Structure formats: structure tokens, C-alpha cells
Amino acid sequence: MKRAAALIIIFSLIFTVFYGCKDDSDSSDEPVIVSNISDQKEGILKLAYSKADMLDPFTSTMAANIQILGLVYDGLYKIDKTYKPVPVIAESAIVSGTAVNVTLSSAVFSDGSAVTANDIVYSFDRAKFSPAYGSRLENFSGASVSSSNMLVFSLKKPDPYALSCLTFPIVKSGSSGELPIGAGRYVPEKSGESVYLVVNTKKKNFNPAVKTIMLVPVRDSSSVESSLEIGNTGFYYNDLSNGVYSRINAKTVEMGINNFVYLAFNSASAAFSNAEVRRAVNLAVNRKEIVATAFQGHARETYSPFNPEWYPLVSKDLIITPSLEEAKAIIEKAGKEVTEKEISLLVNKENPFKLETAKLIQNSLVSLGFKVVLKDYTAEYYTEAIELGSYDLYIGEIRLTPNMDLSPLLGGNAGYGIDSNAAVCKRYSAFLSGECELMDFVNTFNEELPLVPLCYRNAAASYTNSMQADFACCDGDVFYDIETWSFK
């Protein structure tokens, strides 16, 4: 396939940029450190990492390494569970049109030197082209220094939620390679071949019970889970992107992530060119059943294209009660005959969550009167069929950036089947530029329904039974509340 770039952008079931995994099988001679119970009593947490994937915040691709580096480096902002930006190195900011003016706090690096605007620009220039942060900075065209503690980011197009993307790691200007100087919660130290993270004493108001973190090398991504089960490490994150949930011998908490699962229409399909028919399909779909049955509870239903936990919409009542009777009435009123020809529903059969979702939707559409052929293809042929437009419907997934940018879907390079000239796409541009309110766009979306929102997936965070905490993990930082973690 020559379309690998499209895979990265469109379907996190194949590869998710932020939580992507890397094959480290060439590191089979790496040592495996066996756990010692005294480590836990002394407040040492062991985390798995890959030595084959450098501990460089701007080149790392393995999920475990990227998560660990979040302990060493702070960003201008961090995002909480509602994807609201919380100032860290930034003190304040003003977003106006295509300009983002940021004033810095009095943060310092772990070596005691002040964090300046020059450090931010240096870090931004590296983060913009990094595997982990490049996609969220796609709309940022550059950054310039106003003064030692002020800088301006330039946007390609307006974005009222741009601050949620300023979470890239800040390093000291000029530092590069593995573990450059940062201003995060922990500081890296080496003892021979072993790598540790110790509490950053320059970090204000941070006094965790976990004083030391030992990084345990693993051979490949699959070894991270087994290392927790056998006691070599104390924490394991699984984004469930393969559509399989396996119980392990550890405590596990659910964690909402920003992976949007939807039912897409082919705008060139005669069956779904009518908005009334699309609205009927929207009413026929039972999202609660999809979440409970197909995703085995590892998802949250959504009734808009945005994450249901997103702070601008948390107080809005967007729930739709499924009703086959109402759906049939809409089709009858529209004067559309849905039984005339077969329609195809495309799904990646290698993902059990998605395959079961497709089967449930097929049943709903059959009850509505459609003749539905389920095209369950392997990931490669599934993607090819979408790119060729060989479908009427397909089950899609995209990982949205923290600002909930729908541009890749609405007129962008992930919006297969969506007419970029549709009113909903123009309305979205108007919303970004401040010409209409968020709910104005949501209402237009619900009228046109270029796709049917289904759910946002969950991930699973597991930890050793010897640990205790509330584990308020969030999408932007699985160690969000590590200062509350402790050992029994």
C-alpha cells in the first residue's frame, strides 16, 4: 500500500499518532530487571520503557516512552479530563484571530535557570515536526519572541481552542538528544546502565510519595503488559486500539481518550444523498447498545462529533433516544424507497470492537428496511476500499487533537465520503473564525449529518496491587495525579 500517510491520519485502529507503538524486537538482548519488594517500601515505582526508542521528547514514538517523558517535561499548558487547558509554564494567554499571545510564569528548569521565551520557541520548532506533537501543532505556522517572558504563536487559521494544543515539552534552548534539560516533575539520573527519575527539587508544590522511578527496559511493546503481571513494573497503559480487552492480574481503571468512532456516509451514494434518510439512520442507531455490547463498555456514547467530556459541551443536553418507529416515519415522509437496492457497510474485521459495531448497525438498518451487505475486510483492503469510494457506509475512527479540531473530517484529508462544499463544512469554518457560536455549528451538523457520531473510545490503565491512588489519569497525561500515588 502506498497510502500509509492516510492510515496515520484517519484510523487509529491501525496507528494512533500519540499512542503509537513501535516494534522493538531488535532489542532482544536488553536486560530485564527483576522486581524487589523493598523497592516499593522505599517509594520506588518501576515503569517499562524501550531502549531502542530514544528517550528524546521530539523523536520518541513508543507509547510507554512518550508517557514517561511527560514526567520530565512540562508544557505551557496541560489538559485536564475535560480537555480544558490548565496553565503550567504559561501564566496567561490571549487568543485573537490567528495570533496567540502567551505570557510565561516564573518557571525554572531542573538546573535552576529560568525558562524564557527563547526556550519556548526552540522547543516549539522541534515539537512541530515530532511524531508525538506534530499533528496538534499542524495549524501553528510559527512562534516569535516578544520579550524574555512573552511570545506570539501564529496560526494558519483561527482556532478559539488553540491553547489546548500548547502541551508540547519545553526543553532548555540548545539541549538535544536523550533526556535534555526540562522543567517537569522529575529529573533523569543514570547509574551505570540503569535510568532513574528522581523528584525535581526545583518544582514548586510537588512533594509526591513516589520519590524515585526506575525505568525497566522491555524487549517490545507486548512485553509492557507481561512486565506488570510478573511484577517487574508497577504500571501499564493500553489504548485498546486492537479492539481486544484482556483482563490481567492487576487493578485497572477506565480512561476516556479522544478517539472518535463514527458511521460515515458516502456522499456519492444515491441511498444516502438525502439528509432525511441520514437523520433516520441516526435515529435507528442504538449507541448505548454499541458501547455496552460491541465495545464491552470500553467507550462513551456521543451524540455530536465532539468528545462528550469536552468542557464547552458538558452542560449541553445532546442525547438522542433511538427509535425505529420515528426513523421509519421520517423515511416515509421523505418519500424515499430504501428497499430498492443493496447497500454496503464496510468495516475492518481485524478489530473485534468495530466488527461487532458493524453487525449491530446492520441489524438496525435491516429493521429500518435496508438491504445491507456487510463488507468485512482486512485493514489493508478496508482502507483501500474507502479511498476508492467503494462503499455506501463505513465504520471509521480518528484521533482528534486536544482542541477537538474537526478539519481533517470536514473538508480535510480524512473526510472520505464528505462533500467539502457542504453547508456543514462552511459552518464549521464560520465557527472557527468567530462568526457563529459552537451550538450553531452543532445544530447545523445535526441537520446535515455528514456522518453519525457513535462513541469515543476508552483506554485501560492498570497498576500493581501494592499501589493505592485515585488514579485520575487523563488523555494528555496518564500520570496526571502521580503526587497522590503511594504504596501500601
N, C-alpha and C positions, 0 to 999 in steps of 0.2 A: 504493500500500500504506500502511496506517495502522499497521503493526506494526514500524516501524523500530527501536524500542527493543529488541524481541525479537531483531532481527538482530544488534545490537551485542553483546548478551549471549551469544547462542547460537553463532553461526557466524563464526569468524574468517576463513573463506573469503570472507565479504562485507566484514567490517570488524573489525579487531582493535584493541581499545582502546589498548593500549600502543604498538603499531607501526602505528597507523592512518595513512593517507596523506590529504593534503588537496590539492584541486585549486587550484593557484596560477597558473592560466592568465591571471589578470588582471594579472600582473606581467611581461608580455612585454617591457616596456621596461627591465627590470633589466639592468645591465651584466654582462658575462661576463668575468672576469679571466683572461687567458691565462697559463699556467704558464711559469715561468722556471727553468731547471735550476739556477741559482745558489741559488735558494731552498732546494732540497733539500740542497745542500752546507752551507748555513748553519743547517740544522736546522729549517727551516720546513715544517710539514705543512699542506696545504690541504684543507679539508673543505667540502663543499657544504651550504648552508642556504637556507631560504626567507625572504626579507624580508617576504613577505606574511603569514607566520605569525610573530607576535612572539616574540622570544627571552625569553619570560616562562615560568618553570618551571611556573606554575599555569594558564596558558591555552594553551600550545602544543599543537598536535595533529599536526603533521607529524613523521614518524619521525626524519628527519635532525636536526631542531631539538631534539627531546627527548633524543636521544643526545648531542648536543653539550653541552647544558645539564648533563648528568651529569658533565662535566669541571669545571664551575664550582661545582657544589653537592654537598656531601656530605650523607648521611642519617645517622640514628642508627646504622643498620646498612647493610651491603651484603651481597648474597648471592653466594656462590661458585658453581661449576659444579654442585654438589650441592644447591643451594638452601638451604644452611646459612647462617644469619645470622652475619656477621662484624662485631664492633663497630668503629665509626668514630668518631662523635661520642659515642656511648654508651660508658660504661666497663663497666657491668654492668646486669643486669635480672633481675627475678623475675616469673614468670607464675604467678598463683594465681587459679584460678576466672575471674572476669570482671574482674580487676584486673591491670594490667601496670605494675610499679614500675620506673622507669628512673633510674639514676644516671649523670650526664654525666661525660665526661673533661674535661681542661683544654684543650679546643679553642678556637681563636680564629678570628675572621673575617679576611678579607683586609685589613681596615683596622686590625687589631691588637686590636680589642675582643674580650672574652671571649664565648663562646657560652653563654647562660643558658637556664634552663628557660622563661622568658618567650618567648624566641626560638623555642623548640620548639613551644610552644602556638600562637603566632602562625602559624608555618609549617603546623602541623597543620590549623588552622582553614581555611586556604586550600587545602591539598592535598586535604582531604576532598571538596571539590566540584570538583576539577580533572579534566580529561579523561584525563590520564595516570595519576593515582594514586587517583582516587575509588573504583574498583572494589576495589582491595586494602584500602581503609580502610572498606569498607561495614560491617564488623562492629564498628567502633570508634564508640562513641557520644560520646566527648568526651575532653578532656585537661585536667588541672589541675596547678597548681604546688604542690609541697610545700616546696621551698626553692630557692635560686638554682641549685643543681645537681641537683635531684631533681624528678621529676614522676610523675604517675599517669595512665595511659590506662585508660578504662573500655570494656569490651566488652559487646556486646549478648548474646552467648552465649559460653561457654568456648571457648578455642582454644589448645591446647598449643603451636602453632607460630606464634603471633601475631607474634613478633619478626621473622619473615621479611617482614612487611608494613611494618615501620618503616623503609622505604628512601626515603621522600619527601624532597625537597630542603629543607634548612634555610637560611633567609634571615634577615637581621637584622630584628628587630621594627620595623615601621613602614615598611620599604622595600618598594616595589612597582613595577609597570611592567616595562619591559625591563631585564634583567640587574641585578636587585637584588643587594645585597652578600651574598656567600656565603663558605663556608669550604672550598671544593673545591681541586682540584689546580691549576687555572688561574684567572687573573683577566682579565676582559674589558677591552680598551682600544680606543679608537676613534681613527682617524687620517683625518680628513675623512669620506668615506662608507665607508671600509673598517673592518671589525671584526676585531680580533685577540684571541687568548687567549695570555697570557704566564704563565710559571711563577709560582705563588703562593709567594713567598719566606717567608711565614708558616707554610707547610705543612711539618711535620716529616718527615724521612726521605723526601723526594720530590725526586729530582735526575735528571730524565729527559734523554735526548739530544735529544728534541723539545722545544726551549725555547719555540718560538713556533708558534701555529696561526693560520693565516689563513682566515677564513670567506669562501667564494666563493658569491655569490648565484646561484641557478638559477631557471629560469622555472617549472618544475613538477616533480612527483615523478619522472617518467620521465627528466628531464634529469640526475638524480643519477648514473645508470649511465653515460650518454654522457660526462659530465664527467670520469669516471675514465678511460674509454677514450681520450679525446683528450688526456689529460694535464693537464687543468685542476685536478683534485683528486687526492688520494692514497688515498682510502678510500671504499668503498661497501658498504652493508649491504642485503641483500634477504631479506625473510622468506618469500619463495616462496608467499605466500598465494594467488596466482592459479593455482597448480598448474602452473607452467611454469618450467623451469630453462634459461637460455640461457648458453652459455659466452661469456665476454668475454676480451679481451686483457689479462689481469691474473692475479696469483696469487690463488687462492681457497681458503678453509678452511671446513669444515663447522662449524656451531654448533648445538647442541641448544637448542630452545626449548620453552616449556611449553604447546604447543598439542596437545591430546588429541583423537585421531581414533578414533571408535568406531562399532560397528554397534548401532543401537538397535532394540528391540522395541516394538511397540505392545501394551501390557498388555491392551488390549481385544480383541486378535486371538485368535480361537479356536486358531489354529495354534501360537501361542507362549505361551499361558497356562500351559503346563506347564513346570516348571523342568527336568525331564529333557530335554525337547526343546531347551530353550535351551542346556543343557550339551552336547548333541550338536552343535549348531551351533558352539559354542565349540571343540569338538574338531576339527570339519571345516575350520575356517578356518586357512589357512597364512599366518601373519604374516610369516615371512621372505620368502615369495614376494611378498607385498603390498609390503613395504619395498623389495625389490630390483627388482621389475618395475613396479608401479604408481607408486611414489614415486621410482623411479630412484635409490634409495639415499639419498634426502634425508629419512630418518626413522629411528626406532629402534623396533623392535617392543616391545610391552609386554604383560604378562600379568596386570596388575592395573590399576585405574583411575588409579594414581599414576605419575608420571614415573619411568622406570627408573633415572634418575640421582639420585633423591631420597635424601638421606643416611640416613633411618631404614630404608630398604629395600635399600640397596646390597648388603648381605651375605646377603639372603634369596634362596633358590632358588625362583623362581615360574614357571619356564619350563614350558610345556605343549607336548608333542610332538604335532603334528596326526596324526590317524588316522581315516580314513573308516570303517575296519572297526569300531573301537571306538564311533564315533558311531552307526553303524547298529545295533550291538548294544544300545546304550542306548535307542534309539527302539523297537526290537523288544521289549525287556524292559518298557518303559513301556506297551506295548500301544497305541501311537499310530499311526494311519494318516496318513502325510504326503502321500500322492498323491491325496487326495480332491478338493482344490480348489487353485486357483492362489493364490499369494501374491505380493504386490507388494514390490519393492525400490526405494526412492526414492533418487535422487541428483541433485546439481546437475551438469548436464552441462557447465556453463561452466568447471568445474575439472577439467583432464585427470587430475591425480593421483587425485581422488575417483572419476571416471568409470571409470578402469581398475581401481580397487579394487572397485567395484561389480560389474564384469564378472567379476573373479576369484572374488568371493564367490558370484555367481550360478552359476558353474561348479561350485563346491564343493557348493552346496546341491542342484543338479540331480543331482550324483553321489550325494548322500545320499537322493535320491528325491523331492525337492520339485519342484513345477512353479512356476517363478519367472518373473514378468513384470517386466522392468526398466523403471521409470518414470524416464527421464532428462529432467528438466525444466530450464528456465532457473532462475536463482537466485530470481527473484520467485515463480514458480509452485511451485517446490520448497518454499520457506518456507511458502507458503500451505497447501500440501497437508499439511505437518507440523502446522501449527496447527489444521487441521480434522480431524486424525486419519485422513487418507485414505491409509493405508499399513499394511503389516504390518511392514516393516523400512525403515530409512533409514541412510545414511552421514552421521554428524554430526561436528561439531568444535566444541570450546570451548577458549578460552584460560583456563587456570586461574591463579589468583593465586599468588604465591610460596609461600604456606602450604599449597598443594595442597588448597584448600577445595573439597569436592565438593557443598556445599549447593545450588548452582544446579541440579545434576543430580538429587540425591536429595531430592526434595520442593520444589525451588526452581522459579523461573520459566524455567529452561532444560531442565527434566526432562520434556520431551514423551514420552509413552508410558510413563512410570514411575509406578507407584502410590505416592503419598506415604505411604500407610499400610503399605507392605510392611515386612517384618521387617528388611530390609537398611537401610532409611531410619532406623528406630528404633535399629538397632545403630550406625549412624554417629553419631547424637546421643549415644548412650551413650559412644562412644569420645571424642568431643569433651569431654564432661563428666568424663572420667576413670574411668568405670565399667567400662571394658574396655580391653584392650590393642589396639594397632594391628593386630596379626596376627589377633586375634579378629574384628575387623571385616572384614579381608581374606578370612578363611575364610568368613564369612557371605556376603560378596559373591560369592565363587566358588560357593557353594551355590545362591544365588538367581539370580545373573547377570541383573540388570535390563538390562544391556547387555553387549556383547562388546568389551573393550578391544582395539584394533588396534595403534596406534602413536602415538608423539609425533613431530611434525614437526621438521625441521631448518631452519635458515636458512643463508644463504651470506654470508660476509664476504670481500670482495675488496679487494686493495690493490695499489698500483703496484709494478712490478718493481724499482724502485730502493730499496724498503724491505726491511728484514730484521727478523724477530722471531719468537718462538714463536707469537704471536697466540693467547693463551689467552682469547679472547673468551668471555663468558658471557651468558646471557639477560638478566641485570639490568644489564649494562654492557659494551657492545661494545668499550670502551676500558679494560677491566679491568686490563690489564698494560701500559699505554702507556709506563710508565717503562722497559720493555725494548725499545721500538721504536727503530730507528735507520736511518739512510740509508747505503747502500753507498758 
